[in-house]
Amino acid sequence: MEKQNLFKWKHYQPDIILLTVRWYLRYNLSFRDLVEMMEERGLPIAHTTIMRWVHQYGPELDERVRRHLKQTNDSWRVDETYIKVKGQWMYLYRAVDSEGNTIDFYLSESRDTKAAKCFFKKALAAFHVSKPRVITVDKNPAYPAAIQQLKDEKKMPEGIQIRQIRYLNNIVEQDHRFIKKRVRSMLGFKSFQTATSILSDIEAMHMMKKVQVHQQQVKSVQNRKEFIDKLFGIAS
């Protein structure tokens, strides 16, 4: 999408819009926190306006960042955590490789073989993901069952090793913390669709922080800001 179309008819400059979107997805800030921070800069912006920006530009940011992701390795660490949606706890499946690079996530209302299978299919379809040589999981019996079904359907290599060793999954459990910490301050999501979209945007920002993009210059906060501006065609 061209810059002139992406920001057409907006009353604020693109850099201000991306600033609020980036801060909301990266830090533990509410929309009203951002309103106050913008007011200090002489910019009166309604919290509903910032919310609309996040819903509009967050998915666009996610899509553009993912084009630049580095390839993950073939050792997967899979685990699930909990996210509240519409007042109900739901299951967030996540996977990282042995170096801590994010593979993918999947939000589900259930914790069963069907959900685990959907997660693996989604992860395998990601272009930056290497097919697994070994998958480390917890004692949830849904994982081996889902993997076997995918093998039977020829969608996963036969020679994959499944390990159910708890301490090896510490890396993914630690990685949950950033996502959980950011989501906690949001006080839950109002819909399943919104939750999936915002979580994807948060994951994209988290992958940038972990330097999962090919551009090595994103190691600093300023470099990440410049990288995002460049993605949207507003770099100076």
VORO-695633 format. One record per residue: residue in one letter; z, x, y of N, C-alpha, C in turn. Coordinates in steps of 0.02 Angstrom, whole numbers, plus 50000, padded with zeros to 5 digits. Layout:
+----+-------+-------+-------+-------+-------+-------+-------+-------+-------+
: aa :   n_w :   n_u :   n_v :  ca_w :  ca_u :  ca_v :   c_w :   c_u :   c_v :
+----+-------+-------+-------+-------+-------+-------+-------+-------+-------+
:  A :     Z :     X :     Y :     Z :     X :     Y :     Z :     X :     Y :
...
+----+-------+-------+-------+-------+-------+-------+-------+-------+-------+
This chain:
+----+-------+-------+-------+-------+-------+-------+-------+-------+-------+
: aa :   n_w :   n_u :   n_v :  ca_w :  ca_u :  ca_v :   c_w :   c_u :   c_v :
+----+-------+-------+-------+-------+-------+-------+-------+-------+-------+
:  M : 50000 : 50042 : 49940 : 50000 : 50000 : 50000 : 50000 : 50044 : 50062 :
:  E : 49954 : 50030 : 50108 : 49949 : 50071 : 50168 : 50009 : 50060 : 50214 :
:  K : 50025 : 50112 : 50252 : 50083 : 50109 : 50297 : 50078 : 50051 : 50345 :
:  Q : 50017 : 50041 : 50375 : 50012 : 49989 : 50425 : 50023 : 49919 : 50397 :
:  N : 50008 : 49910 : 50332 : 50020 : 49846 : 50300 : 50092 : 49840 : 50277 :
:  L : 50120 : 49894 : 50252 : 50187 : 49893 : 50224 : 50240 : 49876 : 50277 :
:  F : 50230 : 49900 : 50338 : 50279 : 49888 : 50391 : 50253 : 49842 : 50446 :
:  K : 50199 : 49807 : 50432 : 50168 : 49764 : 50482 : 50215 : 49708 : 50502 :
:  W : 50216 : 49692 : 50566 : 50255 : 49638 : 50595 : 50331 : 49651 : 50595 :
:  K : 50353 : 49710 : 50577 : 50424 : 49725 : 50579 : 50444 : 49742 : 50651 :
:  H : 50504 : 49721 : 50670 : 50528 : 49733 : 50738 : 50561 : 49802 : 50746 :
:  Y : 50568 : 49838 : 50691 : 50600 : 49904 : 50693 : 50552 : 49956 : 50664 :
:  Q : 50563 : 50016 : 50685 : 50521 : 50071 : 50662 : 50531 : 50083 : 50587 :
:  P : 50479 : 50108 : 50552 : 50484 : 50121 : 50480 : 50542 : 50167 : 50461 :
:  D : 50555 : 50218 : 50504 : 50609 : 50265 : 50486 : 50677 : 50232 : 50487 :
:  I : 50687 : 50182 : 50531 : 50751 : 50145 : 50533 : 50757 : 50101 : 50471 :
:  I : 50703 : 50069 : 50452 : 50703 : 50026 : 50393 : 50720 : 50067 : 50331 :
:  L : 50686 : 50123 : 50322 : 50697 : 50165 : 50263 : 50767 : 50196 : 50264 :
:  L : 50792 : 50210 : 50323 : 50861 : 50237 : 50328 : 50911 : 50189 : 50299 :
:  T : 50908 : 50126 : 50320 : 50957 : 50077 : 50295 : 50948 : 50064 : 50221 :
:  V : 50886 : 50061 : 50197 : 50874 : 50051 : 50126 : 50901 : 50109 : 50085 :
:  R : 50886 : 50169 : 50109 : 50908 : 50230 : 50073 : 50984 : 50234 : 50071 :
:  W : 51017 : 50221 : 50127 : 51090 : 50225 : 50129 : 51122 : 50171 : 50085 :
:  Y : 51094 : 50111 : 50085 : 51123 : 50058 : 50045 : 51120 : 50074 : 49970 :
:  L : 51064 : 50101 : 49949 : 51054 : 50116 : 49877 : 51093 : 50178 : 49855 :
:  R : 51105 : 50223 : 49901 : 51135 : 50287 : 49882 : 51211 : 50287 : 49890 :
:  Y : 51238 : 50254 : 49942 : 51309 : 50260 : 49957 : 51346 : 50193 : 49947 :
:  N : 51412 : 50197 : 49945 : 51453 : 50138 : 49934 : 51462 : 50099 : 49999 :
:  L : 51408 : 50071 : 50023 : 51407 : 50034 : 50086 : 51386 : 49962 : 50075 :
:  S : 51418 : 49917 : 50112 : 51396 : 49847 : 50111 : 51344 : 49838 : 50166 :
:  F : 51311 : 49780 : 50166 : 51264 : 49765 : 50219 : 51299 : 49764 : 50287 :
:  R : 51360 : 49737 : 50288 : 51397 : 49734 : 50352 : 51420 : 49803 : 50375 :
:  D : 51433 : 49848 : 50328 : 51448 : 49918 : 50348 : 51388 : 49947 : 50384 :
:  L : 51329 : 49935 : 50357 : 51268 : 49961 : 50388 : 51255 : 49930 : 50457 :
:  V : 51272 : 49866 : 50464 : 51265 : 49833 : 50529 : 51306 : 49871 : 50582 :
:  E : 51369 : 49887 : 50565 : 51412 : 49923 : 50612 : 51385 : 49993 : 50627 :
:  M : 51361 : 50026 : 50576 : 51335 : 50094 : 50585 : 51273 : 50094 : 50629 :
:  M : 51231 : 50043 : 50622 : 51172 : 50037 : 50665 : 51192 : 50018 : 50737 :
:  E : 51244 : 49977 : 50743 : 51267 : 49958 : 50810 : 51291 : 50019 : 50849 :
:  E : 51322 : 50066 : 50815 : 51344 : 50128 : 50847 : 51285 : 50167 : 50876 :
:  R : 51227 : 50156 : 50847 : 51166 : 50189 : 50870 : 51126 : 50146 : 50918 :
:  G : 51156 : 50091 : 50940 : 51123 : 50047 : 50988 : 51070 : 50003 : 50958 :
:  L : 51076 : 49989 : 50892 : 51025 : 49949 : 50857 : 51059 : 49887 : 50826 :
:  P : 51055 : 49831 : 50859 : 51084 : 49770 : 50831 : 51038 : 49742 : 50776 :
:  I : 51063 : 49744 : 50715 : 51024 : 49720 : 50657 : 51068 : 49674 : 50616 :
:  A : 51044 : 49615 : 50600 : 51083 : 49567 : 50560 : 51087 : 49592 : 50488 :
:  H : 51143 : 49576 : 50455 : 51151 : 49599 : 50385 : 51099 : 49567 : 50339 :
:  T : 51077 : 49506 : 50357 : 51026 : 49474 : 50316 : 50958 : 49509 : 50322 :
:  T : 50946 : 49539 : 50380 : 50884 : 49577 : 50390 : 50884 : 49639 : 50345 :
:  I : 50941 : 49674 : 50344 : 50946 : 49733 : 50302 : 50939 : 49714 : 50229 :
:  M : 50969 : 49658 : 50210 : 50963 : 49634 : 50141 : 50890 : 49621 : 50122 :
:  R : 50853 : 49590 : 50168 : 50781 : 49578 : 50154 : 50743 : 49644 : 50148 :
:  W : 50761 : 49692 : 50189 : 50728 : 49758 : 50184 : 50741 : 49789 : 50116 :
:  V : 50802 : 49786 : 50093 : 50819 : 49815 : 50028 : 50779 : 49781 : 49972 :
:  H : 50774 : 49715 : 49975 : 50737 : 49678 : 49924 : 50663 : 49691 : 49928 :
:  Q : 50637 : 49705 : 49987 : 50565 : 49717 : 49994 : 50546 : 49790 : 49981 :
:  Y : 50584 : 49836 : 50010 : 50564 : 49906 : 50007 : 50597 : 49945 : 49950 :
:  G : 50652 : 49919 : 49922 : 50684 : 49952 : 49866 : 50638 : 49959 : 49806 :
:  P : 50606 : 49905 : 49783 : 50559 : 49911 : 49727 : 50500 : 49957 : 49743 :
:  E : 50477 : 49957 : 49805 : 50423 : 50001 : 49824 : 50445 : 50074 : 49821 :
:  L : 50507 : 50087 : 49842 : 50535 : 50155 : 49838 : 50540 : 50176 : 49765 :
:  D : 50566 : 50132 : 49723 : 50573 : 50147 : 49651 : 50505 : 50165 : 49621 :
:  E : 50454 : 50125 : 49635 : 50388 : 50137 : 49606 : 50360 : 50204 : 49629 :
:  R : 50368 : 50220 : 49692 : 50339 : 50282 : 49719 : 50376 : 50344 : 49694 :
:  V : 50442 : 50339 : 49687 : 50481 : 50396 : 49662 : 50462 : 50410 : 49590 :
:  R : 50455 : 50358 : 49550 : 50442 : 50367 : 49478 : 50375 : 50402 : 49464 :
:  R : 50329 : 50398 : 49511 : 50265 : 50434 : 49501 : 50274 : 50510 : 49500 :
:  H : 50330 : 50533 : 49527 : 50342 : 50605 : 49534 : 50395 : 50632 : 49486 :
:  L : 50415 : 50592 : 49437 : 50469 : 50614 : 49393 : 50446 : 50668 : 49344 :
:  K : 50490 : 50715 : 49330 : 50477 : 50766 : 49280 : 50486 : 50738 : 49210 :
:  Q : 50455 : 50769 : 49162 : 50460 : 50748 : 49092 : 50531 : 50760 : 49066 :
:  T : 50559 : 50711 : 49032 : 50624 : 50721 : 49000 : 50614 : 50758 : 48935 :
:  N : 50669 : 50783 : 48905 : 50662 : 50815 : 48840 : 50669 : 50764 : 48783 :
:  D : 50666 : 50785 : 48722 : 50663 : 50739 : 48665 : 50730 : 50726 : 48631 :
:  S : 50785 : 50743 : 48664 : 50852 : 50729 : 48638 : 50883 : 50674 : 48680 :
:  W : 50885 : 50613 : 48654 : 50910 : 50555 : 48691 : 50984 : 50544 : 48679 :
:  R : 51019 : 50523 : 48731 : 51090 : 50502 : 48726 : 51094 : 50430 : 48752 :
:  V : 51110 : 50384 : 48709 : 51106 : 50312 : 48725 : 51175 : 50280 : 48723 :
:  D : 51188 : 50237 : 48772 : 51252 : 50202 : 48775 : 51243 : 50140 : 48819 :
:  E : 51291 : 50094 : 48816 : 51288 : 50036 : 48860 : 51354 : 50030 : 48898 :
:  T : 51349 : 50001 : 48957 : 51407 : 49987 : 48998 : 51402 : 49915 : 49022 :
:  Y : 51445 : 49895 : 49069 : 51449 : 49824 : 49089 : 51436 : 49816 : 49163 :
:  I : 51399 : 49763 : 49180 : 51384 : 49745 : 49249 : 51395 : 49670 : 49257 :
:  K : 51426 : 49650 : 49313 : 51439 : 49579 : 49323 : 51381 : 49547 : 49361 :
:  V : 51354 : 49493 : 49332 : 51299 : 49455 : 49362 : 51318 : 49381 : 49361 :
:  K : 51316 : 49349 : 49419 : 51334 : 49278 : 49424 : 51404 : 49264 : 49396 :
:  G : 51448 : 49312 : 49405 : 51517 : 49304 : 49381 : 51527 : 49317 : 49307 :
:  Q : 51473 : 49337 : 49272 : 51477 : 49350 : 49200 : 51461 : 49423 : 49186 :
:  W : 51497 : 49451 : 49137 : 51484 : 49521 : 49118 : 51422 : 49524 : 49075 :
:  M : 51377 : 49570 : 49093 : 51317 : 49581 : 49054 : 51313 : 49654 : 49034 :
:  Y : 51268 : 49670 : 48988 : 51265 : 49736 : 48959 : 51208 : 49777 : 48990 :
:  L : 51226 : 49837 : 49014 : 51177 : 49882 : 49044 : 51167 : 49940 : 48996 :
:  Y : 51109 : 49939 : 48962 : 51091 : 49994 : 48917 : 51061 : 50051 : 48959 :
:  R : 51083 : 50112 : 48946 : 51058 : 50169 : 48983 : 51049 : 50228 : 48935 :
:  A : 51002 : 50272 : 48952 : 50992 : 50332 : 48912 : 50977 : 50391 : 48958 :
:  V : 51003 : 50449 : 48940 : 50986 : 50512 : 48973 : 50966 : 50561 : 48918 :
:  D : 50933 : 50616 : 48939 : 50919 : 50668 : 48889 : 50977 : 50717 : 48887 :
:  S : 50970 : 50770 : 48847 : 51026 : 50816 : 48837 : 51042 : 50856 : 48900 :
:  E : 50998 : 50855 : 48950 : 51011 : 50890 : 49013 : 51037 : 50842 : 49067 :
:  G : 51045 : 50779 : 49049 : 51072 : 50730 : 49096 : 51019 : 50694 : 49137 :
:  N : 50956 : 50706 : 49123 : 50903 : 50671 : 49159 : 50897 : 50599 : 49135 :
:  T : 50891 : 50553 : 49182 : 50887 : 50482 : 49165 : 50822 : 50467 : 49129 :
:  I : 50827 : 50431 : 49073 : 50769 : 50409 : 49036 : 50750 : 50339 : 49058 :
:  D : 50795 : 50291 : 49050 : 50781 : 50223 : 49073 : 50844 : 50181 : 49066 :
:  F : 50839 : 50118 : 49088 : 50894 : 50071 : 49081 : 50866 : 50002 : 49062 :
:  Y : 50911 : 49959 : 49038 : 50890 : 49890 : 49022 : 50951 : 49845 : 49027 :
:  L : 50945 : 49792 : 49067 : 51000 : 49745 : 49076 : 50990 : 49686 : 49029 :
:  S : 51042 : 49667 : 48993 : 51037 : 49614 : 48943 : 51098 : 49570 : 48944 :
:  E : 51088 : 49506 : 48929 : 51143 : 49459 : 48923 : 51180 : 49468 : 48857 :
:  S : 51148 : 49500 : 48809 : 51178 : 49507 : 48742 : 51182 : 49580 : 48722 :
:  R : 51222 : 49593 : 48671 : 51230 : 49660 : 48644 : 51216 : 49655 : 48569 :
:  D : 51152 : 49657 : 48552 : 51132 : 49649 : 48482 : 51069 : 49689 : 48468 :
:  T : 51043 : 49681 : 48408 : 50985 : 49719 : 48387 : 50924 : 49704 : 48431 :
:  K : 50915 : 49641 : 48449 : 50858 : 49622 : 48491 : 50861 : 49656 : 48558 :
:  A : 50920 : 49658 : 48589 : 50928 : 49690 : 48655 : 50916 : 49766 : 48649 :
:  A : 50944 : 49797 : 48597 : 50934 : 49869 : 48587 : 50861 : 49885 : 48576 :
:  K : 50826 : 49842 : 48540 : 50755 : 49853 : 48527 : 50715 : 49848 : 48592 :
:  C : 50731 : 49798 : 48633 : 50697 : 49790 : 48698 : 50708 : 49852 : 48742 :
:  F : 50769 : 49878 : 48740 : 50784 : 49938 : 48780 : 50742 : 49997 : 48756 :
:  F : 50739 : 50009 : 48691 : 50700 : 50065 : 48665 : 50626 : 50058 : 48681 :
:  K : 50600 : 49998 : 48676 : 50529 : 49986 : 48691 : 50515 : 50000 : 48765 :
:  K : 50560 : 49979 : 48808 : 50552 : 49992 : 48880 : 50554 : 50067 : 48894 :
:  A : 50602 : 50102 : 48863 : 50609 : 50173 : 48875 : 50547 : 50211 : 48849 :
:  L : 50522 : 50193 : 48791 : 50465 : 50227 : 48762 : 50401 : 50218 : 48803 :
:  A : 50399 : 50163 : 48842 : 50340 : 50148 : 48882 : 50338 : 50187 : 48948 :
:  A : 50395 : 50217 : 48968 : 50399 : 50253 : 49031 : 50358 : 50318 : 49026 :
:  F : 50315 : 50331 : 49075 : 50268 : 50387 : 49069 : 50303 : 50455 : 49072 :
:  H : 50363 : 50458 : 49102 : 50397 : 50523 : 49109 : 50442 : 50539 : 49049 :
:  V : 50441 : 50496 : 48999 : 50488 : 50503 : 48942 : 50453 : 50533 : 48882 :
:  S : 50483 : 50584 : 48853 : 50458 : 50613 : 48791 : 50482 : 50572 : 48731 :
:  K : 50440 : 50564 : 48681 : 50462 : 50528 : 48621 : 50520 : 50566 : 48589 :
:  P : 50571 : 50529 : 48567 : 50632 : 50563 : 48544 : 50624 : 50599 : 48477 :
:  R : 50656 : 50656 : 48473 : 50663 : 50692 : 48410 : 50729 : 50673 : 48378 :
:  V : 50780 : 50663 : 48420 : 50846 : 50643 : 48398 : 50875 : 50594 : 48448 :
:  I : 50909 : 50542 : 48424 : 50941 : 50492 : 48467 : 51015 : 50490 : 48449 :
:  T : 51057 : 50504 : 48498 : 51129 : 50502 : 48488 : 51156 : 50436 : 48515 :
:  V : 51191 : 50398 : 48472 : 51217 : 50333 : 48490 : 51290 : 50328 : 48470 :
:  D : 51322 : 50272 : 48490 : 51391 : 50261 : 48468 : 51390 : 50223 : 48402 :
:  K : 51445 : 50192 : 48384 : 51450 : 50159 : 48319 : 51421 : 50088 : 48318 :
:  N : 51390 : 50068 : 48373 : 51359 : 50002 : 48376 : 51304 : 49997 : 48322 :
:  P : 51311 : 49952 : 48273 : 51262 : 49948 : 48218 : 51194 : 49922 : 48241 :
:  A : 51190 : 49895 : 48302 : 51126 : 49870 : 48326 : 51075 : 49926 : 48336 :
:  Y : 51099 : 49986 : 48354 : 51052 : 50040 : 48368 : 51012 : 50062 : 48307 :
:  P : 51044 : 50079 : 48251 : 51004 : 50098 : 48192 : 50957 : 50043 : 48169 :
:  A : 50979 : 49981 : 48174 : 50937 : 49925 : 48153 : 50876 : 49919 : 48198 :
:  A : 50886 : 49926 : 48263 : 50830 : 49921 : 48311 : 50781 : 49978 : 48301 :
:  I : 50807 : 50039 : 48290 : 50764 : 50097 : 48279 : 50723 : 50089 : 48216 :
:  Q : 50754 : 50063 : 48162 : 50718 : 50053 : 48099 : 50663 : 50001 : 48107 :
:  Q : 50676 : 49948 : 48145 : 50624 : 49898 : 48157 : 50565 : 49928 : 48195 :
:  L : 50579 : 49970 : 48243 : 50526 : 50002 : 48282 : 50487 : 50051 : 48238 :
:  K : 50521 : 50085 : 48192 : 50486 : 50128 : 48145 : 50440 : 50088 : 48100 :
:  D : 50464 : 50031 : 48077 : 50424 : 49988 : 48033 : 50362 : 49962 : 48070 :
:  E : 50368 : 49953 : 48135 : 50312 : 49929 : 48176 : 50268 : 49986 : 48201 :
:  K : 50283 : 50047 : 48179 : 50245 : 50107 : 48199 : 50248 : 50121 : 48274 :
:  K : 50304 : 50100 : 48306 : 50312 : 50111 : 48377 : 50361 : 50168 : 48392 :
:  M : 50388 : 50197 : 48339 : 50434 : 50253 : 48346 : 50422 : 50300 : 48287 :
:  P : 50421 : 50365 : 48298 : 50408 : 50413 : 48244 : 50458 : 50406 : 48187 :
:  E : 50432 : 50416 : 48126 : 50474 : 50409 : 48066 : 50529 : 50462 : 48062 :
:  G : 50514 : 50522 : 48087 : 50561 : 50577 : 48077 : 50619 : 50581 : 48125 :
:  I : 50629 : 50530 : 48166 : 50684 : 50531 : 48215 : 50752 : 50534 : 48180 :
:  Q : 50793 : 50578 : 48204 : 50862 : 50583 : 48179 : 50908 : 50541 : 48221 :
:  I : 50950 : 50501 : 48189 : 51000 : 50460 : 48224 : 51069 : 50492 : 48214 :
:  R : 51103 : 50507 : 48268 : 51170 : 50536 : 48264 : 51220 : 50488 : 48296 :
:  Q : 51274 : 50475 : 48260 : 51328 : 50433 : 48287 : 51389 : 50477 : 48297 :
:  I : 51384 : 50521 : 48348 : 51437 : 50569 : 48363 : 51461 : 50555 : 48434 :
:  R : 51520 : 50531 : 48441 : 51545 : 50507 : 48505 : 51545 : 50560 : 48560 :
:  Y : 51570 : 50620 : 48545 : 51578 : 50670 : 48598 : 51511 : 50692 : 48627 :
:  L : 51457 : 50688 : 48588 : 51391 : 50707 : 48612 : 51365 : 50658 : 48665 :
:  N : 51395 : 50599 : 48667 : 51373 : 50548 : 48715 : 51414 : 50551 : 48780 :
:  N : 51457 : 50601 : 48787 : 51496 : 50606 : 48848 : 51451 : 50612 : 48909 :
:  I : 51393 : 50643 : 48901 : 51349 : 50655 : 48958 : 51322 : 50589 : 48987 :
:  V : 51306 : 50541 : 48944 : 51281 : 50476 : 48969 : 51339 : 50434 : 48994 :
:  E : 51397 : 50439 : 48963 : 51455 : 50402 : 48987 : 51476 : 50426 : 49056 :
:  Q : 51472 : 50491 : 49068 : 51486 : 50518 : 49134 : 51434 : 50494 : 49185 :
:  D : 51372 : 50489 : 49163 : 51318 : 50469 : 49208 : 51324 : 50396 : 49227 :
:  H : 51356 : 50355 : 49185 : 51368 : 50285 : 49203 : 51408 : 50279 : 49267 :
:  R : 51451 : 50329 : 49280 : 51501 : 50323 : 49333 : 51469 : 50312 : 49402 :
:  F : 51414 : 50348 : 49415 : 51383 : 50339 : 49481 : 51357 : 50268 : 49489 :
:  I : 51324 : 50242 : 49438 : 51296 : 50174 : 49441 : 51352 : 50124 : 49448 :
:  K : 51404 : 50131 : 49408 : 51460 : 50084 : 49410 : 51495 : 50086 : 49478 :
:  K : 51504 : 50146 : 49505 : 51537 : 50153 : 49570 : 51498 : 50119 : 49625 :
:  R : 51432 : 50128 : 49623 : 51390 : 50097 : 49675 : 51390 : 50021 : 49668 :
:  V : 51385 : 49996 : 49607 : 51381 : 49924 : 49596 : 51448 : 49890 : 49611 :
:  R : 51503 : 49924 : 49599 : 51569 : 49894 : 49610 : 51578 : 49870 : 49681 :
:  S : 51555 : 49909 : 49729 : 51563 : 49890 : 49799 : 51517 : 49832 : 49819 :
:  M : 51469 : 49815 : 49776 : 51424 : 49759 : 49790 : 51455 : 49692 : 49770 :
:  L : 51511 : 49695 : 49734 : 51548 : 49635 : 49713 : 51506 : 49588 : 49670 :
:  G : 51464 : 49616 : 49629 : 51425 : 49576 : 49582 : 51359 : 49554 : 49611 :
:  F : 51314 : 49533 : 49565 : 51248 : 49510 : 49585 : 51243 : 49434 : 49578 :
:  K : 51200 : 49404 : 49619 : 51193 : 49331 : 49620 : 51143 : 49306 : 49568 :
:  S : 51098 : 49349 : 49545 : 51049 : 49328 : 49496 : 51030 : 49386 : 49451 :
:  F : 51005 : 49371 : 49392 : 50984 : 49422 : 49344 : 50926 : 49462 : 49372 :
:  Q : 50879 : 49428 : 49404 : 50820 : 49462 : 49432 : 50839 : 49510 : 49487 :
:  T : 50885 : 49489 : 49531 : 50908 : 49533 : 49585 : 50944 : 49593 : 49556 :
:  A : 50986 : 49581 : 49506 : 51023 : 49636 : 49475 : 50976 : 49688 : 49445 :
:  T : 50925 : 49665 : 49410 : 50877 : 49712 : 49379 : 50840 : 49752 : 49431 :
:  S : 50819 : 49719 : 49485 : 50782 : 49754 : 49538 : 50825 : 49805 : 49574 :
:  I : 50885 : 49785 : 49595 : 50929 : 49831 : 49632 : 50951 : 49889 : 49588 :
:  L : 50966 : 49875 : 49524 : 50986 : 49929 : 49479 : 50930 : 49980 : 49471 :
:  S : 50868 : 49957 : 49467 : 50811 : 50002 : 49462 : 50806 : 50046 : 49524 :
:  D : 50818 : 50017 : 49583 : 50815 : 50055 : 49646 : 50871 : 50107 : 49648 :
:  I : 50931 : 50087 : 49627 : 50988 : 50133 : 49626 : 50974 : 50191 : 49578 :
:  E : 50946 : 50175 : 49520 : 50929 : 50226 : 49471 : 50879 : 50276 : 49500 :
:  A : 50830 : 50251 : 49538 : 50781 : 50295 : 49568 : 50813 : 50344 : 49616 :
:  M : 50859 : 50320 : 49658 : 50895 : 50364 : 49704 : 50938 : 50414 : 49665 :
:  H : 50968 : 50392 : 49611 : 51010 : 50435 : 49570 : 50968 : 50490 : 49537 :
:  M : 50908 : 50473 : 49516 : 50863 : 50523 : 49486 : 50843 : 50575 : 49537 :
:  M : 50833 : 50554 : 49599 : 50817 : 50602 : 49652 : 50875 : 50650 : 49663 :
:  K : 50935 : 50623 : 49664 : 50994 : 50665 : 49674 : 51001 : 50717 : 49618 :
:  K : 50980 : 50698 : 49558 : 50983 : 50743 : 49501 : 50922 : 50790 : 49497 :
:  V : 50881 : 50787 : 49550 : 50821 : 50829 : 49556 : 50775 : 50819 : 49495 :
:  Q : 50761 : 50755 : 49480 : 50716 : 50739 : 49425 : 50643 : 50734 : 49447 :
:  V : 50630 : 50744 : 49510 : 50561 : 50742 : 49534 : 50532 : 50812 : 49535 :
:  H : 50466 : 50817 : 49533 : 50433 : 50882 : 49530 : 50445 : 50923 : 49592 :
:  Q : 50455 : 50890 : 49650 : 50466 : 50926 : 49712 : 50537 : 50957 : 49712 :
:  Q : 50540 : 51022 : 49703 : 50605 : 51055 : 49699 : 50643 : 51054 : 49765 :
:  Q : 50608 : 51039 : 49820 : 50640 : 51042 : 49885 : 50686 : 50983 : 49898 :
:  V : 50696 : 50938 : 49850 : 50739 : 50879 : 49862 : 50812 : 50893 : 49844 :
:  K : 50830 : 50956 : 49839 : 50899 : 50972 : 49820 : 50949 : 50955 : 49875 :
:  S : 50928 : 50955 : 49938 : 50974 : 50939 : 49992 : 50962 : 50868 : 50016 :
:  V : 51011 : 50839 : 50051 : 51006 : 50771 : 50077 : 50947 : 50766 : 50125 :
:  Q : 50940 : 50815 : 50169 : 50886 : 50814 : 50218 : 50818 : 50818 : 50184 :
:  N : 50813 : 50858 : 50132 : 50750 : 50863 : 50095 : 50732 : 50798 : 50060 :
:  R : 50783 : 50763 : 50033 : 50770 : 50700 : 50000 : 50746 : 50648 : 50050 :
:  K : 50776 : 50650 : 50111 : 50755 : 50604 : 50163 : 50682 : 50617 : 50182 :
:  E : 50664 : 50680 : 50189 : 50595 : 50698 : 50207 : 50546 : 50680 : 50151 :
:  F : 50569 : 50687 : 50089 : 50526 : 50670 : 50032 : 50511 : 50595 : 50032 :
:  I : 50562 : 50553 : 50044 : 50551 : 50481 : 50045 : 50506 : 50461 : 50103 :
:  D : 50516 : 50491 : 50161 : 50472 : 50478 : 50219 : 50400 : 50494 : 50201 :
:  K : 50391 : 50550 : 50165 : 50324 : 50570 : 50145 : 50294 : 50520 : 50096 :
:  L : 50334 : 50494 : 50051 : 50310 : 50444 : 50003 : 50282 : 50382 : 50038 :
:  F : 50314 : 50365 : 50094 : 50293 : 50305 : 50132 : 50245 : 50322 : 50189 :
:  G : 50225 : 50384 : 50193 : 50175 : 50403 : 50243 : 50200 : 50405 : 50314 :
:  I : 50265 : 50416 : 50324 : 50291 : 50418 : 50392 : 50321 : 50486 : 50409 :
:  A : 50307 : 50536 : 50368 : 50334 : 50603 : 50381 : 50303 : 50630 : 50445 :
:  S : 50345 : 50664 : 50484 : 50321 : 50691 : 50548 : 50279 : 50755 : 50537 :
+----+-------+-------+-------+-------+-------+-------+-------+-------+-------+
